[in-house]
Amino acid sequence: MTEEQDKQPRPARRAVLGLAAATAGAAALAGAVVVPPFLHDPPTSPAAAAPPTGRFAGKVVLITGGTSGIGEAAVRAFAAEGARVGFCGRREAEGARVAAETGARYVRADVRDPVQLQGFVDDTVKAFGRLDVAFNNAGITKTGPLHELSVADWDDVQNTNARGVFLAIKYEVPHLLADGGVIICTTSESRRPGGAAYTASKQAMKGIVETAAMDYGPRGIRINAIAPGTTDTALVRPGLPGPIWAGFKKAWGPLNVPALQRMATPEEIARAVVALATDEFGYMAGSTVLVGGGPFGGGPMRMPAGFPSSG
């Protein structure tokens, strides 16, 4: 210690000990606080603290069904464009993985449950202070001839796809009325054998989008839908081993997408969603945008011989 340092006033020993005890007590208390298992905050890092850049810098984006497939790709795409992203899904392990890899905020929520879904929407707004874009993407399928489809399976598809979109818009709109914003829903032009439940739910979604766009367009909220062509996701892949699935995709393309002769990737569909959410599409409302790779790319599917029909 130098002479100059020795001249500096020293805190009383009792004060130092008291501060140390208080600090230790606070640390112990903080250690006792457990984050609920359904909630995963974005990780903090110097990079995360840097001002965001991109088309959605400073914007808040909410995504349902963001734990895999198109939803996961959208989480990544919006985050890469500078958005603060909150997303939900039922599979907690997958949600935690996507949150850790993207810095997005994950809440475990089931779109069939109005309490959980409203909680997710409100949590996102509370965490980030606002809402600018909502991508209602969650969806499931149950396939089979209509007379063999159980009532429970029919209801599950309708409740997830159509009712889930109704609930999502219901809870999102109040947060968008003040400043306006964008809502995009994932629908489909799919019509194929065994797909009555899925097709009915997606056509219902289109009706919701078209009418809601008229209700809220004058109030600054643009509502549209995107209809992906068949995309290489778990929703489509019928549990086939990798080599068989690769053969399916190779045979599927020429039959169903004459222009591009292949399935879409989730990233391609997500880029279309991001584009639709920008102001460049500011005059589009109540529309369904087909991203299908060409004629028939999102419509009736002709299955290659020997492969099962899937959603």
N, C-alpha and C positions, 0 to 999 in steps of 0.2 A: 504494500500500500504506500502511495506517495504521501508526502507531507501535505500537499494540497487536498488530496482525497481525505486524509485524516481530519482535516478541519471541517468537512461537510457535516451538517447535523445528522445524527443517527436516530432512527425511530426507537422508541422505547421498546424493551424486550417484550413486555406484556402485549403491546399493540401488534408486534410482529407475530407472536404466538396466536393472538386472537384472529388475525387475518388468515393465518395458515389453517386454523381450525375451521373457520368459516368456509374457506376454499375447499377443504377436504369434505365438509358436510355437503356443499353444493355439488361436488363431483359425485359423491355417493348417491345423492338424490337423483342426479341426472342419470346415473347408471341404472337406477331402479325404474326409469321410465321406459316402457316397452312400446315400440311402434306396432300397431295392430298388424297382424300377418297379411291382411288384405291390402295394405297400403305400402307402396314403395316410392319414396321420394327420390327425385333425381340426385345422383351423386354430385358432390361439390368438388371443384378443382379449380386451379387458376384459369384453365381454358374455359371452364363453364362460366366463370365470372366475367370473361371478356365480353364486350358488346357484341351482340349477334349481328350477322350480316345475312343478306338474302332477301328474296321477295316477300317473306313473311316475318322479317325482323320486327320484334316488338308485338307481334300478333299472338293470339292464343287460339289453339286448335284443339278440338275435342273429337275423339274417335272411339266408336264402339266396335267391338270385335277386333281389337288391335293386337291380339296375341299371336297371330299367324297369318299366312296368306296375304291377301290384298291389304287387310287392315294393318298388319305388321309393316308391310312395304310402305304404306302411307305414313305410319308413324316415323319411319326413317326418312322418307322424302320431305315431309314438312319440317322435321327437326333439322335436316340439312339445309333447309331454306331459312333457318333462323327462328322458326316458330317455337313457342313454349307449348308443349304437347301434353295433354292428359288423355289417357286411354283406359279402356276397361275390357274385361273378358272374364270368362269363368275359370280358365286354367291358370292358377296362381303361379306355378313354376315357370310357365312360358311367359307370363306377364312380367315376372321378376327379371327374367333373362333379357327381354326386350328393353325394359326400363334401364337395366345396368349398361346395356350396349348403346343406348341412344341418349340417355339423360332425360328421357320423358318420365312423366309421373303416372304410375299405374295404380288403379283401384280395382279390386276384384268386385265385379258387379254383373248380375244377370239381367239382360234387357227384358226378360219376361216378368220381372218383379218390379212394380212401380216404385216401391220404397228404395230398393237398391239403385235403380236407374236414376231417380231424382237425387239420391245421395251422391252418386258419382258426378252428375252435372254440377250440383251445388258445390261439391268439393273442389272441382276443377276451377270454378269461378272464384271461390274463396282463396285458393292457393295462388292463382295468377292475377286476380283482380279484375278480370274481364273475360269476354268471350267474343271471338270474331268469326270463327269457322267451325262448323260441326259436320263431321263425316259419319253418317249413320250406316255402318257397314255390317254389323253383326247379322249372321244368317246361318240357317241349317237346311238340310234336306232329308227327307225320308222317301224312299222310292218303292214302287211296287204297283201292280194293277190296282185300280181304285177299289174294287170290291174286296180286295185282300188287305187293304190298308186299315189299320186299327184306328178307331176314333181318337185314341190317345196320341198316336203318331200324327194324325191330321191336325189336331189341336196344337201339338207342340210346334209344328212348322208354322202355323198361322200366328201363334202367340209370339214366336221368336221373330219372324220376318215382318209380318204386317202390323201386328199389335205393338211389337217392339219399336217400329218406326213411328207409329202414332204416339207412343209414350215419350220417345226421345224428342220429337218435335215439340210436344206439349211442354216439356220441361226446359228445352233450350230457348224457345221463343221469348219467355220473359226476360232473359238475360241479353237478348239482341234488340229489343224494342227501342232502347234509348239511342243507340248509335248505329243500328243496322248490322248486317253481316250476311253470311252465306251458309246455307245448309245443303249438303249433298247426300243423297241416299243411293245405296247399291241395290239396283233392281236387276231384271234380267229379261231377255227376249226368248229365253229357253222354252222350248216345247218339244217334249220327247216322250216316248212310251214309258209308263211308270212314274211320270213326273207330275201328276195332277196336283198334289199338295203344294209342291214347290212353285209350279207355274201359277196356281191360283193366288198364292201369297205374294208373288212378285207383281202380278197384274194389279192386285189390291194396292200394293205400294205405289205403283204408278198413279193410280187414282188419288191417293193421299197427296202425292207430290204436286199433281196438277191443280188440285183444289186449294191446298195450303199455299201454293204460289200466288193464287189470286187473293187469298185472305191477307197475306203479309207482304206481298210485293209493294203495295202502296205505302207500306210502313218501313221500307228500306231493307227488307230481308229477301234475298234471292234464294229460291228453293228449286233445285234441279235434281235429276237422277242420272246415274251412269249405269249403263248396261254392258258389262264386260262380256266379250266372247269367252268361250271355254278357256279357263286359265289353269295353269299347272299348280294347283293347290291341293291341300288335304281334302277339301270339300268335293273335289272332282275325282281324285285318285281313289279307286275302289279297293285299297288294301293290297294291291298287287306288288310282288317283289320287283326290285329295281330293274332287272333286265327285261322282264315282261312289260313293265310300265314304259320303258324306253321304246319297245316295239309297238306298243299301243299308240304312243304319241306319233311315231313315224307313220303308222298306217292311218291315223286319224286325220292328219293335216290335209292331204289331198282330197279326202272325202268331204270335209266340212268347211275348209277355208281355201277356196280356189285361188284367192289372190296371194296370200302369204304362205299357205300350206303348212301351218304349224299352230300350236297353241300359243296363247299369250303367256308372258311371265308376270308375276305379281308386280314387279317393278314397273313394267310398261303401263299397267292399269293405274298404278299409284301416280305416275307422272301425269296421266290424263286428269286425275282427280285434282292434283295440285294446280294444273293449268285452269281448270274450270273454276277453281276458287279465287283466281286472280281477278283484278279489275278489268282485264282484257276481255272477259266474258260478262261485262257489266250489264249488257242488254239481254241476257239470256235468263229466262225464268219459266218454270213449269215445263221444262223440256227433259227428254230422256236422250242422253248422248250414247250412241252405240259405239263401243270400241271393240269391234269384232273381227278385225283383220280382213274384211272384205265381205262380199255377199254371202249370206248364210252363216257368217262367222259367229253370230250370237243367237241364231234361230234354231229351227229343228235340227237335231243331231242324227246323222246316220252313223251307226256304230260299226266298226270293223268286225268282220265275221269272227266269232269265237271270244268276243269280249263282252263282259256284262254291262248293262246300262247303269250309269251312275249319275249322281246329281251334278 
